[in-house]
Amino acid sequence: MDPLFLARLQFAATTIFHFFFVPLSIGLVLHIAIMETMYVVKGNEKYKKMAKFWGKLFLINFAVGVVTGIIQEFQFGMNWSDYSRFVGDVFGAPLAIEALFAFFMESTFIGLWIFGWDRLSKRVHLLSIWLVALGTTMSAFWILAANSFMQRPVGFEINNGRAEMNDFFALITNGQLLVEFPHTVLGAFATGAFLIAGISAFKLLRRKDVEFFKSSFKVSIIVALVSSIGVALFGHQQAQYLVETQPMKMAATEGLWGESGDPAPWTVYAHIDPETGQNTFEIKIPYLLSFLSYSQFSGEVKGMNELQAEYEQTYGPGDYIPPVRTTFWSFRIMVAAGSLMILLAMYGAYLTWRKKLEVPHKWFYTAMLWAISLPFIANTAGWIMTEIGRQPWTVFGLMKTEDSISPSVTGGQVLFSLISFCTIYSILGIVMVYLFVKVIKKGPNAVGKSDDTKTDPFAKEGYHVS
């Protein structure tokens, strides 16, 4: 019944669940915008049909994501009031911009896109969905601007025990943000791509609506390939940035305990014993960590014990080593999932280029169906590594997690809200999966068949393409 442990568990549960929907919305709306662009440019009704079908999944996901985001915000006032007081003057501007500009922009133009098929010109309607895509991406930018401040505080001054922003430009040009934003957004594009590619592969395996899902697969697999490679490249840049700004996180990610290594080997596998502060078994590749850190086969990477001594001199007595096992393995899970995504996307792009999608590739189509989970696994593992690896800090170098919790909250109160939130999230998850399966089973030809135009905005006569 420790309030701090339960509050951290609640924050992890609500954030992870909410982050299932955010990248999927960003990725799906990009594909819808691309498909409608192809419809406007080529005049082929097939692409219009594709935009509407995948648009239904996007709208379901977007609605659930909004609800989970609202619930997530409740906990800041309930469980983390001291943290909110400390960073409120810094976070106020980016979060207000995210709500008033990005989110309102998404909501407005989603409405125009839903109801504007027969009321707006093709180009204006197309502009609406691209503005939705821009809004979702900008929403991510402002949220990540706040998160980047937690990783590397910039553009502030301490006044009366609170961080107050004194340089907005420094906040939005934070070096952490410049590597974190493209890495996260490209991961979101990959999430949408693998969902569409996986569903399309399943339908191709079943030989249902072959031409429709073959075209959907072609669009999504190209996005999957480009975005997956982009995620890896910007992830590499982010790792190099960590060496400079959060060396303790980097050391924990690699399971480095001892003295500095130059050149430093990369640890493939380690049996970590945090009690003794050492690895009882390791498999290492010489020179590789130095190359990953500095793009050359030499370079010092400090170990956790050395950094612990440095941090004690800088910040005072305390334990500054994060949970090493969690940080170490979450990073490797993320890398493994990302590597599989690249390999599958490359093979799918090869089949598309060779025009071999018509041939039943049972193993590959089955693999692509299961691969829908890979971006979600990579996103979750990456977030866990990023946040756990920063411990014991909430705001690095400024505020510890143990000092961030609401002073009056009790373990029973947090446990009640944790159970309540998890129950609500479980219901939302079940409803979303049910609606997704229902739409997918009906297929693209079911879009617009309802005669009730008042309840189904897709049901107007001009929407159905036989």
Steps between C-alpha positions, in 0.01 A plus 500: 500500500797731443347815338814570296517149352127494423510848346788399276318181405188699416695748291665216310171317442307805380782632282574168334133442425453853365812462288343204321258741332703817442758357254230297327294815438804684364591207274149427372416858412821528294394197294149637453643830379730317256215284369267797450781690328534209256124515444507873423808472275406180315123523517481129585200422724695212656714744700192687621362170622830426675499837677148441629558144617821572692344828609243307702775330698671836552183661637441214744860517619498879524187501716641244744834682508332826602325331793818330623690829474244681717515229765878510497506870586297449817790335676726806479280690744421195708834322533769744388403841634852595615634412157221702335583802715868474416467474120164673449648831386713319242244248377214751485592650163568183294203311646267797445616526138448126458141526627394829344676468165588142414209314660236755397646494151468122486144504632381773263637350183400145595143627499547662160652180365219276631210710379662678207528226236206634296506856634860606436706497185748216466798723569347670804395163638851366443643804676283417802652157554853633450430765765381223732828320432693820572301554818574152635870543425516845661316366803780247540758778463364705790460198728855392422624855565375457857648151529833620363519756779479211747793331323711814451370816672565818297357850471408545867601656829425394857283750685352431846571131463324472162628473146386801295545523124712793387583388145220345295722465194752295700217271609388422144856465367610271782755255360309214665184605315678519166598131521197374696230652279596342163573167672153497661304627200665258259417225747138616482505487120633144525224408745228602255686339211533162667135499606383559142759263355413228751125522442556513124728195517234309695237586239735403217563170674124445509468618137238762591478834317839425352543811284394734780731353762785454254492875434477572872796272565711675236446842656554383856808285438685792341419719799598211729840464336587870493376570851661189655840589360447861607418388854827308518705792368352757737514247783875476435527880522299497821735242652801715410328798660449298821874446531538877543188594699398189700807276520354305795201395289735397220713296741192327644372429150826318427545340843836673556598494868874541517752757393487683171569299190685633196433339262173378655342165405127462441326250726273263310389306808566540871386332817473806723532487877402846633565393860872454440524758223641269236408268214560134579496405131543709184520466125673802346603627159828694522514866383131510401371723784765761426395492135132532589579785740748699291482352146861388539670196653640692794344715767438487873168381643486540878371227730229539765733474800718783375196711413347428842805658664478802268128546564553487878748784470260701282161425655584376848471157664253256349455205266506627142513163324165420331338153490765343278323180395189686382702762313733243346234258375240756392760648267577160349132416459453830315798433273391142429146608410632781281741269320221253421290788366777604263553145373129436442453839334796436270361163393152645450642783291692242295180304430325822403783601266506153341119503471468173688228596747245291309689182587388361839798552732349325800793534738559865415135606516463317831816668628368842395178439691697429818734788417217744575615465862865585430469884493292493819765286669780727376315820601425367848849362561657822377286711731580276797872524428480879465310558824643225723854581385459857630427385855528615774417829326164632386671807356862406444734670746222713650227291659492140618201272455462452876461878538238527224208314654202673662582527872146426622413207275468160665576155368133404519394799292756428229409131499131585455569734207745249350236225504235742367718622214610149404136386498397788276797441272421129475143578395620754245753253363237228461258739329768622261611149403137400447434798273825445308418134440146589397616753240774270368267203468246702303774611264522801271182423307291545814603863535200718429234229466286628787189693397494705817690811401426668829694249703758390245688790334652252255157387379421770245429381151822628348715309748451146381732372230396165363 
